[in-house]
Amino acid sequence: MKATEAKLLDFLKKSPQFVIPIYQRTYSWMEKECRQLWDDIVRTGSNDAVSAHFVGSIVYIEKGLYQVTGHKPLMVIDGQQRLTTVTLLITALANALGETEPIDGFSARKLRNYYLLNPEEEGERRFKLLLSQTDKASLTAIVGGSDVPKHSSIRVVQNFKLFESLVAERSGELASVCKGLAKLLVVDIALSRDQDNPQLIFESMNSTGRELSQADLIRNFILMGLEQELQTQLYEQFWRPMEVEFGQEAYSTQFDAFIRHYLTVKTGDIPRIDEVYEAFKVHARSPEVAAAGVEALVRDIRNFARYFCAIALGAEADAELKLAFHDLRELKVDVAYPFLLELYADHRDGHLNRNDLREAVRLAESYVFRRTVCAIPTNSLNKTFATFTKALKKDRYLESIQVHFLTLPSYRRFPTDEEFQRDLQSRDLYNFGARRTYWLRRLENHDRKERVPVDEYTIEHILPQNQNLAPEWRAALGAEWKQIQQRWLHTLGNLTLTAYNSKYSDLPFAQKRDMPEVGLRYSPLRLNAGLGHVVDWNEEAIRHRATRLAAKATEVWAAPRVEADILAAYRPRAVAEVTYTIDDHPYLAAPPMRPLFDAFRKEVLALDPCVAEEFLKLYVAYKAETNFVDVVPQARRLRLTLNMPFGEIEDVRHICKDVSNLGRWGNGDVEVGLSTLDELPYVIGLVRQSFERQMGGGQA
């Protein structure tokens, strides 16, 4: 490697051509980064006291190590964003200058022939900078002065228009822009393919303004080290179709998340979103994947990307499946995607038919929505879905999904019809975020072929929100009208849809009901069925309607239905066990350990309602999914074992001990002692880490 400081324009002038290899990410600078560069150029060019402005490095590969004196294309490893942005700016400037030359060397002809084009060359060799994928055609069209293609690069076109407008705003003072461009400095870094490792260098670099995504790193990891012919083949056959299917916007915003879900399916572990690349390298280097080869890996990613687009991006062709995926997406539970990806893969392989897949998606939707309504904490959902298929019997696919939902432990439970109906009737559904239109639409359109466009309607409070209710309303509600309004205002029984919200306003119920042609009694919506027969809108009427709609909701968001004998066949047979109690632990019989233990158990049980305590012969276990902390009572302390890898514990006091290779009672690799009440807050913090790890916390 050799690095040399150079003026950017001199560097461009001497270089015959820069080529962005196919494994590089697309051009991704946004308006923010472009404006920052523009402001730096104008500020530098307007101040004679500033001699230069450094904009970063340009890193490229050539077969031999040399500075830019030859005529072979340079393969850019880092610097694409800056090179592309400066090219767009120079093009906009050249177009605006016409026959003028604000300062020597900055005429339109010189700008194009020095920095944008190789005037004596033809075809692609004519251009100083060749991007990859969609970006290439858009940039060459802009630089060459032709029409951009129909499917143009969004970023390239938008940023060029931005520079056109910025140049136009300074049409009378472009000399400062020219001076600023002339002062730009870069570090010219040439790599030798024989001596340097481009992948390691690439991993270590952060492009100015926009960090490399996990997907960028993964694509480069897969393709960079391959021979160019194979590199091109794999990119064009597998990777490029993924980028096209995602689309420019979704690829930049959702591909990282997709890879995370893909790895969860393949490994059973949920990588942190900022550690996806490292997890991918471990997966790719595993014996089974490595033995299959890079083409099999890229093909598999491409297949799962197609499934992800069907599930998460609305690309599913089957109308009923597409609607089911859409409804689940509205709940914004991305943690369900690993489960759905595996189901969809099995569907495509013929192991799960279309109707059973649709039913499974609807069960996942019901599970998530019911738990939300019943206010059950969501911190276990990611682990529930990540490990769901491990419990399935794929020869009885749908049946085993239904059974697994019904046999989840209490804190992961599928709420019963009774629990769901009870909470749905009393829950504030108006302040339910984006879900308010979701649940109204689902109730209205369930089993309806002629679907109602709910987005064209607004939510109507039959009993108005106005705290100063009209006398007619107060009379209908009775002496406790304030309490009734407060209790039922935003609940299921009082909410509906209408196209006449402004007409209804705060009018008495009878007028809302009977208004000619537009009253509630004339509404074609199912949600308004029966309102025409209600005489008075009071607490009893609200409760009655809520009960009716809640019963309907158990059909819309249905629970699994499995015969008792089938369910029993899945349950493990009960084994008679010896039962132990606190009395079986003599060190806990009296001070000093008993008060300390009581204080500890109180704090641990308060972590979450799902935490269970179990006394065993030699220790006391606290568990959610499984044990997260075990307590061995001793004469002068409680010896705790935390069920997590020692390397993951955050222990600033360094009181934990690695017992991964030692024989101990309890589950886990981390041991810590608790001797006094003063130590309790810090120790509970350590215990919480083990609990949250098991519950899937910290996996964002």
Buried (B, 14 or more C-beta within 10 A) or exposed (E): EEEEEBBBBBBBBBBBBBBBBBBBBBBBBBEEBBBBBBEBBBEBBBBEEEEEBEBBBBBBBBEEBEEBEEEEBBBBBBBBBBBBBBBBBBBBBBBBBEEEBBBEEBBBEBBBBBBBBBEEBEEEBBBBBBBBBBBBBBBBBBBEEEEBBEEBBBBBBBBBEBBBEBBEEBEEEBBBBBBBBBBBBBBBBBBBEEEBEBBEBBBEBEBBBBEBBBBBBBBBBBBBEBEEEEBBBBBEEBBBBBBEBBBBEBBBEBBBBBBBBBBBBBBEBBBEEEEBBEBBBBBBEEEEBEEEEBBEBBBBBBBBBBBBBBBBBEBBEEEBBBBBBEBBBBBEBBBBBBBBBBBBBBBBEEEBEEEBBBBBBBBBBBBBBBBBBBEBEBBBBBBBBBBBBEEBEEEEBBBBBBBBBBBBEEBBBBBBBEBBBBBBBBBEBBEBEEBBBBBBBBBBBEEEEEEBEBEEBEBBBBBBEEEEBEEBBBEBBEEEBEEBBEBBBBBBBBBBBBEBEEEBEBBBBBBBBEBEEBBBBBBEBBBBBBBEEBEEBBBEBBBBBBBBBBEBBBEBBBBBEBEEEEBEEBEEEEEEEEEBEBEBBEBBEEEBBBEBBEBBBEBBEEBBEBBBEEBBEEBBBBBBBEBBBBBBBEEEBBBBBBBBEBEEBEBEEEBBBEBEEEEBEBBBBBBBBBBEEEBBEBBBEBBBBBBBBBBBBEBE
